[in-house]
Amino acid sequence: MIEGPRDPWRKSKSGPLREFIITASREWFVPSQDDARFVGTDEEKATARQKLIEEREAQFQDLAIEWLRSRFGNQVLHARADRDETTFHIHGVIAPWTEKHSKRSGTQRLIQPSSHPLLKDYEKAQDDIGAFFASLGLTRGERQAAARRKAKKAKKNDPAVIIPRRKKHVPAHIWRANEEVRLAREKAKVEAEKKKLEAKRERSEQLLRDAKRQRESLIAATERAEARETNANEVIEIAEHAAAGNLIPAENDRMTVSPRVPSKSRERDRLERLLLAPGSSARKLLIHLGGAYRAFRQGAAQQAEKSVAARLAAVEQKETALDQLRAKMLAALPSGLRKHFIADTQIEKRAVEITNKKLKNNNKNNDQKNR
């Protein structure tokens, strides 16, 4: 009977190929930052620590390749160094070939994991690789299977002996799948934390911006308040000095420091600076004061002009009356005395005319100044 082509491997629960992972404890690969071997500054310690990590990973990789070649040769289909999990490790795949001879089938080459002693007995594989890596200061892991056998034997004589629970062997492909799930969860968790931190950072930056704007607004408000206070103080100071007579009107409706204020005194220096660069409110007050003084002068000048005009009118009236009286007196005097009378009274008349002319000129000049 012809069976036809068959798969070149023996049926098994885990399939024809075997995945493997060679690793050690994370503490051996990544020593503590407080390790006494690291000396110097923080930067020097970090550099030395990173250098040691890289050296140990390289040593571990070289020894793992040497062990795989010496134990499995060309049966190793694939091997690579991975850092995708928490600890550095070597991951790979083995195809354990074996040859069998029979009269019926002749020479057959099969994939049969149990044909290799290290794959048939994992404890033996662990013992072998543990001894191989001893040169790096590494030791084999806990011998759980041996501990279980010892406990079972002891339990026959002592029922109180507790047999350690069997540690289920997890095939590499299942372990890798579980690790991928775990890493995906860890990544999702990290991403979620990253988003939270980003939101907190944005919120913090927004709070900082708000605080900065509030601070700037407060500073601006304080500066405005200080400016208003300065203006108010200047207005009060100008008003007090004007009332005291220390500030007097000058030309073009301006104010100046009174001569009564001592020269080279702090008070005069202060008033001169104030008049030179007054604040807005103080400037308005000075303008109002100059206008008030000008209006006062104009009013006083008009009043004085009216008074002078009235006096001139009275003088002219009296002069007319005096001329009439002279004429009457001249007519009543004898002809011999008339010449003397005219000469004497003519001097007085010229003096009165000169006085009236001076009064009119003074009144005209004052009017021009006030304007």
Number of C-alpha atoms within 10 A of each C-alpha: 3 4 5 5 6 7 9 13 17 13 11 11 5 11 12 20 17 17 19 15 19 14 16 17 12 12 9 15 19 17 14 12 12 10 10 8 11 17 14 9 9 11 10 12 18 15 13 15 21 14 11 16 17 13 13 17 16 13 13 22 19 11 16 21 14 13 16 17 13 10 17 16 13 14 15 17 14 12 17 12 18 13 9 11 12 10 15 22 23 17 17 18 18 21 19 23 20 15 11 10 10 8 6 6 8 8 11 12 12 18 21 22 23 16 14 14 12 18 16 13 11 12 14 13 14 17 15 15 20 16 12 17 18 11 10 12 8 15 16 15 11 9 11 14 14 11 15 16 13 13 16 17 13 15 14 10 9 11 9 9 13 12 15 14 10 10 8 6 8 10 13 16 15 11 13 16 11 13 15 14 12 13 15 12 12 12 12 12 12 12 12 12 12 12 12 12 12 12 12 12 12 12 12 12 12 12 12 12 12 12 12 12 12 12 12 12 12 12 12 12 12 12 12 12 12 12 14 15 12 15 18 16 15 21 20 14 15 23 18 13 15 19 11 10 15 19 24 18 20 14 10 9 16 17 18 16 22 17 12 10 16 12 11 8 9 11 14 18 15 11 21 15 11 16 19 11 10 19 19 14 16 23 19 13 18 22 15 14 21 20 16 14 18 20 15 13 17 17 13 13 19 16 12 15 19 13 12 17 15 12 14 17 13 12 16 15 12 12 15 12 12 14 14 12 12 15 12 11 13 16 11 10 12 10 10 8 10 15 12 10 14 13 10 11 13 11 10 10 13 11 10 14 13 10 12 17 12 11 15 14 11 12 18 12 10 16 16 9 11 15 10
